[in-house]
Amino acid sequence: MSDREGLFAGADPFEIARRWLAEAEETEVNDPNAIALATVDASGLPNARMVLLKEIESSAFVFYTNYESAKAREIDSCGMAAFVMHWKSLRRQIRVRGLVEKEEGPQADAYFESRSLKSRLGAWASRQSQPLSSRSALMAEVAKVTATKGPNPKRPHFWGGYRLTPVEIEFWADGAFRLHDRFVWRRENAGQDWTVTRLSP
C-alpha cells in the first residue's frame, strides 16, 4: 500500500473515483461523466456504447436508459457489465466490472423529474434500438407525446436506472515512456474487502 500515493491514495475506491471525476469536470470540454459501457448479447458477442454516468454512490455506479434498449436487454440477460471512463485531458482512466441491477424506484423517479422537459418527452417518444422509418416519424411521435403527456410527464415504466456494483475497479494514469501506473482493486463478491494490486503497464 505504501506505493499507492498521490493520485492513487485512499482507502475507498469510490472516493478515488469521485475525486478523479471532480478533477475531470474542471478539464474535460464535453461530458466528463461519459462511460463506454460494455455488455454481451445472447451469443456472447460483445457490444459497447457511450452513456452518461449519473452517480457514484458509496458502493456502486448508476446510469439510466430505456429498459427496452439493446443494452438493457443484454444486461438483464446476464446481470453483468463493464465500463471504462477515459479523460484525455488528464491522461487517466477507470475500468469497472461487476454485477448490475435495476434502479426503478423513487431514485429513478427523482432523476427523471430533474431532466429537461424535452429529454423527458424524448424518452417517452423513442423506442430505443428499434427500427425507425424516418426522422420525421420520430418527430411526429414527439409531437404526439407532447400533446398527450402534458408539461410534466412522469417516468415511463420502460425507462429507469441501473446500478453496477463492482467486483473490480482499475485506476490507470499515463506515465513517461509508456510506463503507466495501474492499480486494480478486486474482491470476490460485493460487500467483501478489497485487495489492491499494482499491475505492470
C-alpha positions as CSV (number, residue, x, y, z in Angstrom):
1,M,0.0,0.0,0.0
2,S,2.9,2.3,0.6
3,D,3.5,2.6,-3.2
4,R,-0.1,3.9,-3.7
5,E,0.4,7.6,-3.2
6,G,-0.8,10.9,-4.9
7,L,-3.4,10.2,-7.5
8,F,-4.0,6.7,-6.2
9,A,-4.1,7.4,-2.5
10,G,-7.1,6.4,-0.4
11,A,-8.8,3.6,1.4
12,D,-12.0,3.7,-0.7
13,P,-12.1,3.2,-4.5
14,F,-15.4,5.0,-4.8
15,E,-13.9,8.1,-3.1
16,I,-10.9,8.0,-5.5
17,A,-13.3,7.7,-8.5
18,R,-15.4,10.7,-7.3
19,R,-12.1,12.7,-6.8
20,W,-10.9,11.8,-10.3
21,L,-14.3,12.7,-11.8
22,A,-14.4,16.0,-10.0
23,E,-11.0,16.9,-11.5
24,A,-12.2,15.8,-14.9
25,E,-15.2,18.2,-14.6
26,E,-12.7,21.0,-14.5
27,T,-10.7,20.0,-17.6
28,E,-12.9,18.0,-20.0
29,V,-14.7,20.0,-22.6
30,N,-17.7,17.7,-23.0
31,D,-19.3,15.0,-20.9
32,P,-16.6,14.2,-18.3
33,N,-19.1,11.6,-16.9
34,A,-19.2,9.7,-20.2
35,I,-18.6,6.0,-19.9
36,A,-18.0,3.3,-22.6
37,L,-20.5,0.6,-21.4
38,A,-19.8,-2.9,-22.5
39,T,-22.2,-5.8,-22.5
40,V,-22.6,-9.1,-24.3
41,D,-25.6,-10.5,-26.3
42,A,-27.1,-13.9,-26.0
43,S,-24.5,-15.4,-28.3
44,G,-21.6,-13.9,-26.3
45,L,-20.9,-11.2,-28.9
46,P,-19.6,-8.1,-27.1
47,N,-21.3,-4.7,-27.5
48,A,-20.2,-1.2,-26.4
49,R,-21.7,2.3,-26.5
50,M,-21.3,5.6,-24.7
51,V,-23.7,6.5,-21.9
52,L,-23.6,9.1,-19.1
53,L,-22.7,8.0,-15.6
54,K,-25.1,9.9,-13.3
55,E,-23.9,9.0,-9.8
56,I,-21.1,7.4,-7.9
57,E,-22.7,6.0,-4.7
58,S,-20.9,4.7,-1.7
59,S,-20.7,1.2,-3.2
60,A,-22.0,1.4,-6.8
61,F,-22.1,3.3,-10.1
62,V,-25.5,4.4,-11.5
63,F,-26.7,5.2,-15.1
64,Y,-30.1,5.4,-16.8
65,T,-31.5,4.1,-20.0
66,N,-34.5,2.7,-21.8
67,Y,-35.3,-0.8,-20.5
68,E,-36.2,-1.9,-23.9
69,S,-32.9,-0.9,-25.5
70,A,-30.3,-3.4,-26.6
71,K,-28.0,-2.6,-23.7
72,A,-30.8,-3.2,-21.2
73,R,-31.8,-6.5,-22.7
74,E,-28.2,-7.6,-22.6
75,I,-27.7,-6.5,-19.0
76,D,-31.0,-8.2,-18.0
77,S,-29.9,-11.4,-19.7
78,C,-26.6,-11.9,-17.8
79,G,-26.7,-9.4,-14.9
80,M,-23.2,-8.2,-15.5
81,A,-21.5,-5.3,-17.4
82,A,-18.3,-3.4,-17.6
83,F,-17.3,0.2,-18.4
84,V,-14.3,2.5,-18.9
85,M,-14.1,6.2,-18.2
86,H,-11.3,7.9,-20.1
87,W,-10.2,11.5,-19.7
88,K,-7.8,12.6,-22.4
89,S,-7.1,15.9,-20.7
90,L,-5.9,14.2,-17.5
91,R,-4.4,11.1,-19.2
92,R,-6.3,8.9,-16.8
93,Q,-8.9,6.2,-17.0
94,I,-11.0,4.0,-14.7
95,R,-12.1,0.5,-15.7
96,V,-15.0,-1.2,-13.8
97,R,-16.5,-4.7,-14.0
98,G,-19.4,-6.0,-11.9
99,L,-22.9,-7.0,-11.2
100,V,-25.9,-4.9,-12.4
101,E,-29.4,-4.5,-11.0
102,K,-32.3,-2.1,-11.9
103,E,-33.0,1.1,-10.1
104,E,-36.6,1.8,-10.8
105,G,-37.9,3.3,-7.6
106,P,-38.0,6.8,-6.1
107,Q,-34.4,7.5,-7.0
108,A,-35.2,6.8,-10.7
109,D,-38.3,8.9,-10.5
110,A,-36.4,11.8,-9.0
111,Y,-33.7,11.7,-11.6
112,F,-36.3,11.6,-14.4
113,E,-38.1,14.6,-13.0
114,S,-34.8,16.5,-12.9
115,R,-34.2,16.2,-16.6
116,S,-35.3,18.8,-19.1
117,L,-38.9,18.6,-20.4
118,K,-37.6,17.9,-23.9
119,S,-35.4,15.0,-22.6
120,R,-38.4,13.5,-20.7
121,L,-40.6,13.8,-23.8
122,G,-37.9,12.2,-25.9
123,A,-37.7,9.3,-23.5
124,W,-41.4,8.7,-24.0
125,A,-41.3,9.0,-27.8
126,S,-38.2,6.9,-28.6
127,R,-38.4,3.1,-28.9
128,Q,-34.7,2.9,-28.4
129,S,-32.8,0.4,-30.5
130,Q,-35.9,-0.4,-32.6
131,P,-36.1,0.2,-36.4
132,L,-37.2,3.7,-37.3
133,S,-38.7,4.6,-40.7
134,S,-37.6,8.2,-40.7
135,R,-36.6,11.1,-38.5
136,S,-40.0,12.8,-39.4
137,A,-41.7,9.7,-37.9
138,L,-39.8,10.2,-34.7
139,M,-40.7,13.9,-34.6
140,A,-44.3,13.1,-35.1
141,E,-44.2,10.7,-32.1
142,V,-42.6,13.5,-30.1
143,A,-45.4,15.9,-31.0
144,K,-48.0,13.2,-30.1
145,V,-46.4,12.6,-26.7
146,T,-46.1,16.3,-26.1
147,A,-49.9,16.7,-26.7
148,T,-50.8,13.7,-24.5
149,K,-48.4,13.7,-21.6
150,G,-48.5,17.4,-20.8
151,P,-45.9,19.7,-19.3
152,N,-44.7,17.3,-16.5
153,P,-44.6,13.7,-17.8
154,K,-43.9,11.0,-15.3
155,R,-41.2,8.4,-15.7
156,P,-42.2,5.7,-18.3
157,H,-42.3,2.2,-16.9
158,F,-39.8,1.2,-19.7
159,W,-37.2,3.8,-18.6
160,G,-35.0,3.8,-15.5
161,G,-31.7,3.2,-13.8
162,Y,-29.1,0.5,-13.5
163,R,-26.8,0.2,-10.5
164,L,-23.4,-1.5,-11.2
165,T,-21.8,-2.9,-8.1
166,P,-18.2,-3.7,-9.0
167,V,-16.0,-6.6,-8.2
168,E,-13.1,-5.0,-10.0
169,I,-12.0,-1.3,-10.4
170,E,-8.8,-0.4,-12.1
171,F,-7.2,3.1,-11.9
172,W,-4.8,4.0,-14.7
173,A,-2.6,7.0,-15.2
174,D,-0.3,7.8,-18.0
175,G,3.4,7.5,-17.3
176,A,6.6,8.7,-19.1
177,F,7.9,6.3,-21.7
178,R,4.6,4.4,-21.6
179,L,5.5,3.1,-18.2
180,H,1.9,3.8,-16.9
181,D,0.7,3.4,-13.3
182,R,-2.1,0.9,-12.7
183,F,-3.7,-0.2,-9.5
184,V,-6.5,-2.7,-9.5
185,W,-9.0,-3.2,-6.6
186,R,-10.5,-6.7,-6.6
187,R,-13.0,-8.7,-4.5
188,E,-14.8,-12.0,-5.0
189,N,-18.3,-10.6,-4.1
190,A,-19.9,-7.3,-3.3
191,G,-19.5,-6.5,0.4
192,Q,-16.2,-8.2,0.8
193,D,-12.9,-6.5,1.5
194,W,-10.8,-5.3,-1.4
195,T,-7.3,-6.4,-2.4
196,V,-5.2,-3.8,-4.2
197,T,-2.5,-4.8,-6.6
198,R,-0.1,-2.8,-8.8
199,L,-0.1,-4.0,-12.4
200,S,2.6,-3.8,-15.0
201,P,1.9,-1.1,-17.6
